[in-house]
Amino acid sequence: MMKDTKADRSGSRTSVGIKVVLWAVVAMAGCFGIAFAVLDNKVTRALILDEILLEKPDRPGGVPSYDLRTVLLEKRVRSMEDDDLVGAAATNGVLAQEAILRSLAVHDAWMPMRDPETKLFPEAYNNSEWNYRNTAADFFGFQLQIAMYTDAPTLEDLRDTLRAEAALTGPGELCQPVNAKTGVPIKEDSRELRFASSEYAKDGLLSVYEAYGDEQAYARLVEVVDAILAHSNEESQFGIIPDKRSEVLGEMLQVLSRMSLVSQNEAYPEMASRIADAIIGQMLAENHGLPAHTFDYASNTADKPVVMLRDHGNEVVGGLAEVYALAVSRSDDPIWAERADRWAEPIAHMLELIFDVAVNDDGLIVNTVDADTMTIVDDRPNDNWGYVVNGVLLFIEASERRGNFDTERLSRLQENVDSVVASVVATDGIAWEGLHHDGYADTIESALYCAYHRPELAPILLPWIDDQIGVMMRMQLSSGFVARTYLDGNFIRTAMMYADMRTGGWSVEPWSPDVRVGLAMNQDGDAALVVESAAAYEGKLVYRLPPHALVEALPWDWPRLNSWPRWLPPEAIGEVVSSDGAEGVAAEDLAEGLPISFEPGGRVTLNLKIKADR
């Protein structure tokens, strides 16, 4: 009995112990749940993660010297100092492969969130909306692109998603958000539907088309743009335009200007011209030369004179630059020549004002400005600074081609761009957007555009990009998710753009996680392209961004948002100086795709000479 009693007591204590442990686990889970919810708040996330991610005791970003990424970056620096382009290219292959594998991990984490019945994705782990302002615009297009890049088996599923979302509305209708689980429509007014449709066109579909010339994406882009034009209802002195918001009008200018190059539909360039006339002839004229957040074109007054230079406002800067470039490219036509000459001065004045009144004490472009008082309203650094700079660079390039604008003013604009870039590089890890990864994604994207289109600044921008993308990458969770919201798509985008920069745009077909491709170039026009494989492999070395209608129709490779820089396309290679592992290779062979075959640990090295007039 005594023994049994003792056993009973022991069992009782064990039972109590198990209960205590279980309650502790539940409590801890609750705490983690609360913590995760808190971390979703951008401000709190910034407070909590500031010391973790931005502490800089002795190195940028607080990264210790033994961090693997830091070791790789320092190794590449030594290779470049020793004029060892092959060694630098091999290191860049490792850095590029990490970026693609991280993008693919985001893709893989999100695929189970796609509803098998509706074929649609939610906006976030806690929001089941398939909407067009966020889910479609900022996530789906990049989820589709990383599948294209890696030959993922999910690609056909994602094409089914594209077909499924297109079927949500009838012909000629604006994009309709629904519950991704049930397919039940979410009621929105026409104003929201028009805005969300323009977001999907510019940030989602246009980017897919820019990268691959994909016909399915282009067909859907035409449907969405045609629906926006059909539902335009803002009266202006120049005729009906799509909206009163600068964001929507700027997005439409960017889309319509590029579509005008590849489509025979004259409604596209004519609407682009009408929007530009309304913005320049009414909004800029009445809002002290700066774009208002919203402007009532019927009454010719600013609803909200505040100038938004971050997302949800800066689109008009790039949009005006693109329609101006379109006009310059068509200046053989007297009508378009007159437009180009008439638009040049007010656009230049707008850009000059931005640098005069919208740059803070640190030399960074800010978020918002009051046009009435010409004072800064929100002086936080603008993570979309490169979107504004893109517009400035394009205006300069187009004006130089037109040849009749004040060259001194263009030089001053260029100096302002260079000054902003120098200030950005000096930041060394500020919290662009409350330490949310999207702030880093956008500012790194900005820097990549600028380094490509303003190569004189690449020597200071590219090392900064290498460092800052490391900060963004450390925000990714072990599950592959980043924030578990639609903004994970922007992580994919920027990581892919970074990989393109470090590979020059080259990859292998079929893609394999075992094969690394890296490129290194110097200031003398020499380059090395290295392909290495950890496993047996047979395929082709290819340039991943194919020539297509838009690429070939561009009058020049003008600076633009949602494009994919072509760092070293085949046509820029003048000569294959030497090759190791693929004998007898000529420059023209690369355009067709170079057959390669590897045993484990194999390598192909191509030493190249870049054309001087690329």
C-alpha angles and dihedrals in degrees: 000000000000089000092048091047090051090050090050091052092047090050090048091052090047090051091050090047092052090049091050091050091047092050089047091052091048091048092048091048089052091050091049089049091052090045092051090050090050091049089055087065104089096213095049091043089056092051094048099041098039094091093041099050106022104037105121109189094158110337137050111277092008090278114157119234092246093057106123094231090051091050090052093048092049090047090054092049089055091048092053091047088053091047088243099148093167092057091046091049092051090052091048088054090060092048092048093048091053090054093050094045090051090050090049090050089057089049092050093047091053100045094080087055090064109102110239093214104043092027088219133126127231122240091241144345088273100035121064097194120128097203133163102225091062118001097044099031103043104023117023098053092055093042086057093047097052087051089053091047095052100035087240117191087232093068095098090048089055091048086053087055089054090051092045095052091047089055093056091087137034124253113296095015128127119252111285121212118219141177103275092216100047105020090231110151119249110224115238132161121250091257092061093042091053092049094046091048091053090050092053092048096049104033101029117027099027091054092052090049092046091055102042111006084237110188095207091054092045093050090052090046090056090050093051095045093047090051091051091051091047091052097044110129110162111118116218135171087260098048137276116335129183102256148339095242118098090218094060094042092048092050091050092049090054093047097041094047092056095040089053087066096057105028131073090211104115090195088079100060092037093053090045089053092047092051091049092049091051094047094046100034097043117013101039091039093054099034098059093265096304131104114258119221088238128004129190102223093185093060094028094232134118114251090191113013092187112119112227110202097171125067113319095040115027091075090089092063094059091037094057091047091052096049089046089052089049090053092049091050089053096043092121082078108075092218093057092040089056090049093050092050093045094049098045100079099048092045091050091048091051092052092047090051091052091057091043099050108014103059119093130218090275091057094252127132108250133220104249142007133192106236094198095057098023089229132131115259100180112023097184113127112268113237089198092061091124092058088062092042090051088060092049093049091049092049090052093049094047092047091051089053092049088050101203105090128100105276093201091059090049090051091052091051089052090050089052090053091050091049093052091049091051089052092049092052089050092058095079098191113341121168098262096182108009089295091293107147091239091070090058092042092055098043092047089048087051091052093048092054091048095047090052100044095036100039091173086074096046094093091065098031101050097058088047090051091050090054099042097047087058088061091050093047092053088062091067115105124231088249090064094251119116106192097342090237134103089272088076083082091067089054088057091048097051094042089052091048090051091050090051090053092051094045096038086237095300125133141153130263117246092030116233130185087220094062122079125195122192137172132198126184135183134207092261095066096260121133140177124208114195128189119189132176130198091197139031109290140172124188142086138297105232141173101247099210105071123207110255142160098289096042091049094043097052108109085220134347093275124189109264141154121255092024127125113232113234098220098176113358119180093257090061093059112094101180144000098226095187140344133203119197094013108057126202097020118165127196092249090056090065093061090060095045123266116248111231133182126188141191113205109295093019124152139194118198123191120188108203141189115216119219113256092224098047 
